[in-house]
């Protein structure tokens, strides 16, 4: 009997921690079919922070990519430049795709 009580207490503690710490990121384009169905679930908006993404300047994208790539040991400057350009292109491609 004690085992079941302890098991239930542990489960309740884990469930409580999940409820307090769970975060979900949902990225949806306003032109996407999923976006049309979101108003059917008002709870999604009730407990959500909605962030509208704007386009970023090219140099900002480069600076952010460089900052993250600086932490990788042994990465040459040429490779770092190639990766930062790649990340910048992915960001811009996704922005253009979402505008269609």
C-alpha positions as CSV (number, residue, x, y, z in Angstrom):
1,X,0.0,0.0,0.0
2,X,2.8,2.4,0.9
3,X,4.4,1.7,-2.5
4,X,1.3,2.8,-4.3
5,X,1.1,6.0,-2.3
6,X,4.7,6.8,-2.9
7,X,4.3,6.0,-6.6
8,X,1.3,8.3,-6.8
9,X,3.1,11.1,-5.0
10,X,6.1,10.8,-7.3
11,X,3.8,10.9,-10.3
12,X,2.0,13.9,-9.0
13,X,5.3,15.7,-8.4
14,X,6.5,15.0,-12.0
15,X,3.2,16.0,-13.5
16,X,3.3,19.3,-11.5
17,X,6.8,20.0,-12.8
18,X,5.8,19.3,-16.3
19,X,2.8,21.6,-16.0
20,X,5.0,24.4,-14.7
21,X,7.9,24.1,-17.1
22,X,6.4,22.8,-20.4
23,X,6.8,25.2,-23.3
24,X,5.7,24.6,-26.8
25,X,6.7,26.6,-29.9
26,X,4.2,26.6,-32.7
27,X,5.3,28.2,-35.9
28,X,2.5,28.8,-38.4
29,X,2.2,30.9,-41.5
30,X,-1.0,32.9,-41.8
31,X,-1.4,31.5,-45.2
32,X,-1.1,27.9,-43.9
33,X,-4.2,25.7,-43.7
34,X,-3.3,24.9,-40.0
35,X,-3.7,28.6,-39.2
36,X,-7.3,28.5,-40.4
37,X,-8.2,25.8,-37.9
38,X,-6.4,27.4,-34.9
39,X,-9.5,29.6,-33.9
40,X,-11.3,26.3,-33.3
41,X,-9.0,25.8,-30.2
42,X,-9.2,29.0,-28.2
43,X,-7.1,27.6,-25.4
44,X,-4.1,27.8,-27.8
45,X,-4.5,31.6,-27.8
46,X,-5.5,31.9,-24.2
47,X,-2.2,30.6,-22.8
48,X,0.1,31.7,-25.7
49,X,2.4,34.5,-26.5
50,X,2.1,35.3,-30.1
51,X,5.2,36.6,-31.8
52,X,4.9,38.1,-35.3
53,X,8.2,37.8,-37.1
54,X,9.5,40.6,-39.2
55,X,12.3,40.5,-41.7
56,X,15.8,41.1,-40.2
57,X,18.6,43.2,-41.8
58,X,21.3,41.1,-43.6
59,X,24.1,42.3,-41.3
60,X,22.1,41.4,-38.2
61,X,21.7,37.8,-39.5
62,X,25.4,37.7,-40.1
63,X,26.4,39.0,-36.7
64,X,24.1,36.5,-34.9
65,X,25.4,33.6,-37.0
66,X,29.0,34.6,-36.3
67,X,28.3,34.9,-32.6
68,X,27.0,31.3,-32.4
69,X,29.7,30.0,-34.6
70,X,32.5,31.6,-32.5
71,X,31.7,29.0,-29.8
72,X,32.7,26.1,-32.1
73,X,36.4,25.3,-31.6
74,X,38.5,24.6,-34.6
75,X,36.2,26.3,-37.1
76,X,38.2,28.2,-39.7
77,X,37.3,31.7,-40.7
78,X,36.4,30.6,-44.2
79,X,34.1,27.8,-43.0
80,X,32.6,30.2,-40.5
81,X,31.8,32.7,-43.3
82,X,30.3,29.9,-45.4
83,X,28.1,28.7,-42.5
84,X,26.9,32.2,-41.6
85,X,26.0,32.8,-45.2
86,X,24.1,29.5,-45.3
87,X,22.2,30.4,-42.2
88,X,21.4,33.8,-43.5
89,X,20.1,32.3,-46.8
90,X,18.0,29.7,-45.0
91,X,16.4,32.5,-42.9
92,X,15.7,34.6,-46.0
93,X,14.4,31.6,-47.9
94,X,11.9,30.8,-45.2
95,X,10.8,34.4,-45.0
96,X,10.2,34.5,-48.8
97,X,8.4,31.1,-48.7
98,X,6.1,32.4,-45.9
99,X,5.2,35.5,-48.0
100,X,3.8,33.4,-50.8
